[in-house]
């Protein structure tokens, strides 16, 4: 079962660490001033004020690079643990 799950995420191996980190640091944190959009949207989500579709889009757009970075890191750890 674990092997099937690892195979389904094999596409992460083809994504360069450089691109994933660059995307997380640029798109994932943009705009940098006054505070990163992702942080703002996560605060809105925690407060229950994330209601408009554009806010949800922003959360996904700025959160996706971080999710990809986390998924790639977990995949590397799981593959190396075998």
N, C-alpha and C positions, 0 to 999 in steps of 0.2 A: 504494500500500500504506500509506504513512504517513497519508494522508488518511482511510482507512478506520479506522485505529487512533484517530485524533483524534475521529472522529464517534462511535465507540463509548463514549467517555468524555465526551460532551457533557453528560451529567447533572451533571457537576461544575460547570458554568457556572451552574447554577440554585441551587447551594448557596452561601449567603452566607459571605464571608470571616469576618465577625464570629462566626457560629455555629461555623465550623470551628475558629477560634482559641480561642474560649471553651470548646468541647468538649475540645480538646487540653490546655488549661491546667487545666481542672477534672477531668473524668473521666479524662483521660490521665495526670494526676499524682496523683490521689487514691489513698489517703490521703496527706497531706503529711508526717505524722509517724509513725513514726521515719524512714522513707524512702518515696519513691513506689513503689507496687505494680509499676509497669512496670519500674523499675530493678531491683527485687528479682527479678521473674520473668525478666528478661533475664540477670541474674547466675546464676540457677538453670539457665537454658537453657545458658549457657556452661559451667557446672560439670557438666552432665549430670544434675542432680537434679530436673528438671521432669518428674515422672512422673504425678502425680495428675490426674484430669480437671478438678478445680476449679482447679488451677494453670494448665492450658492455657486454660480458660475465662477466667481472670483476665488472662492474657497477651493473648488476643484482645480482650477487653473494654477493657482499658486501652491497647492498642496501636492499635486501630482509628481513634480520632480522629487520631493522629499519622500513620497511613498515609493517611487521607483528606486531611490537610493537605499531605503530601508529594505525593500524586497531583494535587491541585488546583494546587499550585505548578508541578509539571512540566508540567501541561496549559497553564497560562498562559504559561510559557516557550516551549513548542513552538508554540503558536498565535501568539505575538508574534514568533517567529523567522521566520515565513513571510512 
